[in-house]
């Protein structure tokens, strides 16, 4: 009577984006189930399921927004479990899956390579497996250095070696994954005058947010042997040039604006070095980290709006961060400038941008604004907090940052669900989210007459 297909057949009919979306949803369910186990928490701690689910989504999307105290709630085993989930979210499910497949000797076929390509937001199949190996290699090296440096430095803050290195380990994982979780309830406020800790954390945040392809290219550049290459110069890709330039311009401009907006308020009684590190750290952390050396509630509303904008932009593509991504922001700005000057084609670093990539960037920008606006509208109807507080909360979720004005744990369950959806979309990326709804290409052989439209 009915021609029923086996589940496996139906699963293989899904697009790579739909499969990837399913994998992340399954990972969230498994993470929530593991975080529901009693040994994950300290004795006597009882967490509501909505808060467990919120923590699981926040950890897998490496956001850092939390409705519970990490240090007061999780046991030592729980912290290691949380660190594993942060790793999954930081490097991507397909990267970890590929590493496991390689370890057990499984052949990486075309379908797996397509999934890796979608997860890492790449445009070609070539070199996917090698890229995964490079990502794991680079991340592990940076993490080991971070744990040793922070753990050793923390010996002067904690009574035992194990406690110092536990804080060093979790702090390193949280920073490089851009998660924003902290064992201590006040994030990094205790180290607001320890510029060594701040510098290490900022470097880790940058390594995690600048994009794994950029780190791989930097590694290749450092190992470049000019003698064997007959003195040829190393050529960085357009992606590396554009995303790195945009990334550091945002940090520099963000630092300057953060200081200027509060120079007569928060910074009025601060010395130049103290002011510089406060402004710089908050600018770096908005790339997608969420760790903070101060209570951002002490800033003026103008700075809260600036922080929200920086978080909305977020980190670079193929990184541990979220948001619309730096390349999206850069292409849209360059497009506006080019159009205003009467130009027809977008050119960057002596290269021309594909129309498809520009269309994708504009689409991502418009949809992201729509997601944030609708979410803010709904939450503002439900919650009693100010629009500035809610706007920062919403952009923090979408940008997978984790900065908050302290209202997260007071939100209703419905608002928490909206933030979870935003964190999920922010992690997988607007492009992947859009592709999950795409149907097979329709026949475009039929063409219709064109007609001009009045715009503006």
C-alpha positions in Angstrom: 0.0 0.0 0.0 2.5 2.6 1.1 6.0 2.8 -0.4 7.8 3.5 2.9 11.6 4.2 2.6 14.0 3.2 5.4 15.1 6.1 7.7 18.7 5.8 6.4 17.5 6.4 2.8 15.5 9.5 3.9 18.5 10.8 5.9 20.8 10.5 2.8 18.3 12.6 0.8 18.9 15.6 3.1 21.3 18.3 2.0 24.6 18.7 3.8 23.3 21.8 5.6 20.2 19.9 6.8 22.3 17.0 8.0 24.7 19.3 9.8 21.7 21.1 11.4 20.5 17.6 12.5 23.9 16.7 14.0 24.0 19.9 16.0 20.5 19.4 17.3 21.4 15.8 18.3 24.6 17.0 19.9 22.6 19.5 22.0 20.2 16.8 23.2 23.1 14.5 24.1 24.9 17.4 25.9 21.8 18.3 27.8 21.4 14.6 28.8 25.0 14.4 30.0 24.6 17.7 31.9 21.5 16.2 33.6 23.6 13.5 35.3 24.1 14.0 39.1 27.9 13.5 39.1 28.3 16.6 36.9 27.3 18.8 39.8 28.4 19.4 43.3 26.6 17.7 46.1 23.3 19.3 46.9 23.0 21.3 43.7 19.7 21.0 41.9 19.3 22.6 38.5 16.0 23.0 36.6 15.9 21.3 33.2 15.4 24.6 31.2 18.6 25.9 32.8 20.5 22.6 32.0 19.3 22.9 28.4 20.2 26.6 28.2 23.7 25.7 29.5 24.1 22.9 26.9 23.1 25.2 24.1 25.3 28.0 25.4 28.3 25.6 25.7 27.9 23.9 22.3 27.4 27.3 20.6 30.4 28.6 22.7 28.4 31.6 23.9 28.9 31.8 27.6 25.5 33.2 28.6 24.4 31.2 31.6 21.6 31.2 34.1 23.6 29.3 36.8 27.0 29.8 38.5 29.5 27.6 36.8 31.9 27.5 39.7 29.3 26.9 42.4 27.3 24.3 40.4 29.8 22.1 38.5 32.1 19.5 40.1 35.6 18.9 38.8 34.3 16.2 36.5 31.5 18.5 35.4 34.1 21.1 34.4 35.9 18.6 32.3 32.6 17.5 30.7 31.8 21.2 30.0 35.3 21.6 28.5 34.7 18.7 26.1 31.4 20.3 24.9 33.2 23.6 24.4 35.7 21.9 22.2 33.0 20.4 20.1 31.4 23.8 19.6 34.7 25.6 19.0 36.3 23.5 16.3 33.0 22.1 14.9 31.3 18.7 15.1 32.6 17.6 11.8 36.2 18.4 12.7 36.0 16.2 15.8 34.0 13.5 13.9 36.7 13.5 11.1 39.4 13.1 13.7 37.6 10.1 15.2 37.0 8.6 11.7 40.7 8.9 10.9 41.6 7.4 14.2 39.5 4.2 13.6 40.7 4.0 9.9 37.4 5.0 8.3 37.7 6.4 4.7 36.6 10.0 4.4 34.2 9.9 1.4 32.7 12.7 -0.7 29.6 13.0 1.6 31.8 13.5 4.7 33.9 16.1 2.9 30.8 18.0 1.9 29.7 18.1 5.6 33.1 19.3 6.7 33.0 22.0 4.0 29.6 23.1 5.2 30.6 23.1 8.9 33.7 25.1 8.2 32.0 27.4 5.8 34.4 26.6 2.9 33.7 26.9 -0.8 35.7 23.9 -2.2 36.1 20.2 -1.4 39.8 20.2 -1.9 42.0 19.7 1.2 39.2 19.2 3.7 40.8 16.4 5.6 44.2 18.1 5.7 42.5 21.3 6.9 40.9 19.3 9.8 44.3 17.9 10.8 45.8 21.4 10.7 43.0 22.8 12.8 43.4 20.2 15.5 47.2 20.5 15.4 47.2 24.3 15.7 44.5 24.4 18.4 46.2 21.7 20.6 49.5 23.5 20.4 48.0 26.9 21.4 46.0 25.2 24.2 49.0 23.5 25.7 50.9 26.8 25.7 48.0 28.6 27.3 47.4 26.0 30.0 51.1 26.0 31.0 51.4 29.8 31.1 48.1 30.5 32.9 48.4 27.5 35.2 51.9 28.4 36.3 50.9 32.1 36.8 47.9 31.1 38.8 50.1 29.4 41.4 50.3 32.7 43.2 46.5 33.0 43.3 45.5 29.5 44.5 46.7 27.4 47.4 47.3 24.1 45.5 48.9 23.2 42.2 45.9 21.2 41.1 43.5 24.1 41.7 45.8 26.6 39.9 46.2 24.4 36.8 42.4 23.5 36.8 41.7 27.3 36.5 44.5 27.6 33.9 43.0 24.7 31.9 39.4 25.8 32.0 40.4 29.5 31.4 42.4 28.5 28.4 39.6 26.3 26.9 37.0 29.0 27.6 39.2 31.7 26.0 40.3 29.9 22.8 36.8 28.5 22.3 35.4 32.0 22.8 32.9 30.5 25.2 33.0 33.1 28.0 32.4 30.6 30.8 34.4 31.1 34.0 34.8 29.1 37.1 34.8 32.3 39.1 31.4 34.1 39.4 32.8 37.5 38.5 34.5 36.4 35.3 38.0 37.9 35.2 37.3 40.9 37.4 39.8 39.5 40.0 42.5 39.9 37.4 41.5 43.5 36.3 45.0 44.7 37.2 46.9 41.5 36.2 48.0 42.5 32.7 49.8 39.2 32.1 46.6 37.2 32.6 44.7 39.6 30.4 47.3 39.5 27.7 47.3 35.7 27.5 43.5 35.6 27.5 43.3 38.2 24.8 45.8 36.3 22.6 43.7 33.1 23.1 40.5 34.9 22.2 42.1 36.2 19.1 43.4 32.8 18.1 40.0 31.3 18.5 38.1 34.1 16.7 40.3 35.2 13.8 39.5 32.0 11.8 41.2 28.6 11.6 42.2 29.1 7.9 44.0 32.2 8.9 45.9 30.4 11.6 46.8 27.6 9.1 48.1 30.2 6.6 50.2 31.9 9.3 51.7 28.5 10.3 52.5 27.9 6.6 54.1 31.3 6.3 56.3 30.7 9.4 57.4 27.3 8.0 57.9 28.7 4.5 61.3 27.7 3.2 62.4 30.4 0.7 65.4 28.5 -0.5 63.4 25.5 -1.6 60.8 27.8 -3.1 63.5 29.6 -5.1 63.0 32.9 -3.2 59.3 33.1 -4.1 57.2 35.2 -1.7 54.5 33.6 0.3 51.1 34.7 -0.8 48.3 35.0 1.7 44.7 34.4 0.4 42.2 37.2 0.0 40.2 35.7 2.8 43.2 35.9 5.2 43.9 39.5 4.2 40.4 40.8 4.4 39.3 39.0 7.6 42.6 39.8 9.4 42.4 43.5 8.4 38.8 43.8 9.4 39.3 41.9 12.6 42.0 44.2 13.9 40.4 47.4 12.6 37.3 46.5 14.7 39.5 45.8 17.7 41.4 49.1 17.4 38.3 51.2 16.6 36.3 49.5 19.3 39.1 50.2 21.9 39.2 53.9 20.9 35.4 54.3 20.9 34.9 52.4 24.2 37.3 54.8 25.9 35.9 58.0 24.3 32.3 57.1 25.2 33.2 56.7 28.8 36.2 59.0 29.2 34.1 61.3 31.5 32.4 58.5 33.3 34.0 55.1 33.9 37.6 56.1 32.8 37.6 59.6 34.5 39.7 58.4 37.5 41.7 55.7 35.7 45.4 56.0 34.7 46.3 55.6 31.0 47.6 52.0 31.3 44.5 50.9 33.4 42.2 52.6 30.9 44.0 51.1 27.9 43.6 47.5 29.2 40.0 48.0 30.2 39.1 49.4 26.8 41.2 46.9 24.8 40.0 43.8 26.7 36.3 44.8 26.3 36.9 45.4 22.6 38.6 42.1 22.1 36.0 40.1 24.1 33.2 41.5 21.9 34.7 39.6 19.0 32.9 36.5 20.5 34.4 35.7 23.9 32.2 37.2 26.7 34.9 37.1 29.3 35.2 40.5 31.1 37.6 42.3 33.4 34.9 44.6 34.7 31.1 44.9 35.3 30.0 46.3 32.0 26.9 47.7 33.8 29.3 50.5 34.9 29.5 51.7 31.3 27.1 54.3 29.9 24.2 53.3 27.7 26.1 54.6 24.7 28.8 52.1 25.3 26.2 49.3 25.8 24.9 50.1 22.3 28.5 50.0 20.9 29.2 46.7 22.6 26.0 45.3 21.1 27.0 46.4 17.6 30.5 44.9 18.0 28.9 41.6 19.2 26.5 41.6 16.3 29.4 41.7 13.9 31.2 38.9 15.9 34.2 36.9 14.8 35.6 35.6 11.5 34.1 32.8 9.4 35.4 29.3 10.2 36.2 30.2 13.7 34.9 29.5 17.2 32.8 32.7 17.2 29.4 33.7 15.9 27.6 36.8 14.6 27.3 37.9 11.0 31.1 37.5 10.8 33.8 40.0 9.9 33.9 39.3 6.1 30.2 39.9 5.8 30.5 43.3 7.5 33.5 44.2 5.4 31.9 43.3 2.1 28.7 45.2 2.9 30.7 48.3 3.9 32.9 48.1 0.8 29.8 47.6 -1.4 28.1 50.7 0.0 31.3 52.8 -0.5 31.7 51.4 -4.0 28.1 52.1 -5.0 28.2 55.6 -3.5 31.3 56.3 -5.7 29.5 55.0 -8.8 31.5 51.7 -9.0 30.0 48.5 -10.5 32.4 45.8 -9.2 33.7 45.2 -5.7 37.5 45.1 -5.6 39.6 44.3 -2.5 43.4 43.9 -2.4 43.6 43.9 -6.2 41.1 41.1 -6.4 37.5 41.2 -7.6 34.7 39.7 -5.5 32.2 37.3 -6.9 28.6 38.7 -7.2 27.4 35.5 -5.5 29.6 36.2 -2.4 28.4 39.8 -2.3 24.8 38.7 -2.5 25.4 36.2 0.2 26.9 38.9 2.5 24.0 41.3 2.0 21.5 38.5 2.6 23.2 37.5 5.8 23.2 41.1 7.0 19.5 41.7 6.3 18.4 38.4 7.8 20.6 38.8 10.9 19.1 42.3 11.5 15.6 40.7 11.1 16.4 37.9 13.6 17.7 40.3 16.2 14.8 42.8 15.7 12.1 40.2 15.9 13.7 38.5 18.9 14.1 41.9 20.7 10.5 42.8 19.9 9.1 39.5 21.4 11.3 39.6 24.5 10.6 43.2 25.2 6.9 42.4 25.3 7.4 39.7 27.9 10.2 41.0 30.1 10.2 44.1 32.3 13.8 45.1 31.6 15.0 48.2 29.6 15.5 48.0 25.8 19.2 48.5 26.2 19.5 45.6 28.6 17.5 43.3 26.3 19.3 44.5 23.1 22.7 43.7 24.6 21.3 40.3 25.7 19.9 39.5 22.2 23.1 40.5 20.3 25.2 38.7 22.9 23.3 35.5 22.1 23.4 35.9 18.3 27.1 36.8 18.4 27.7 33.9 20.7 29.6 36.3 23.0 28.1 35.9 26.5 28.4 39.4 27.8 25.3 40.4 29.9 24.0 43.1 32.1 22.9 40.5 34.6 19.4 39.7 33.4 19.9 36.3 31.9 18.9 34.2 34.9 15.8 36.4 35.5 14.3 35.8 32.1 11.2 33.7 31.6 11.5 30.3 30.0 10.1 31.6 26.8 12.7 34.3 26.5 15.4 31.7 27.3 14.1 29.6 24.4 14.4 32.6 22.0 18.0 33.2 23.2 18.8 29.5 22.7 17.5 29.7 19.1 19.7 32.8 18.5 22.7 31.1 20.0 22.1 28.1 17.8 21.8 30.2 14.6 24.8 32.3 15.6 26.9 29.2 16.0 26.0 27.3 12.8 25.9 30.5 10.8 23.1 32.3 9.0 24.3 30.8 5.7 24.1 27.2 6.9 20.7 28.0 8.5 19.5 29.4 5.2 20.8 26.4 3.2 18.9 24.0 5.3 15.7 25.4 3.8 16.9 25.3 0.2 15.2 22.9 -2.2 16.7 21.3 -5.2 17.4 23.8 -8.0 14.4 24.6 -10.1 14.4 24.7 -13.9 15.5 28.3 -14.7 15.4 27.8 -18.5 12.4 30.1 -18.7 13.3 33.8 -18.8 10.9 36.7 -18.3 11.1 40.3 -19.6 13.0 42.7 -17.3 11.5 45.9 -16.0 13.1 48.7 -14.0 12.0 49.3 -10.4 12.1 52.7 -8.6 14.3 52.3 -5.5 14.9 54.7 -2.6 
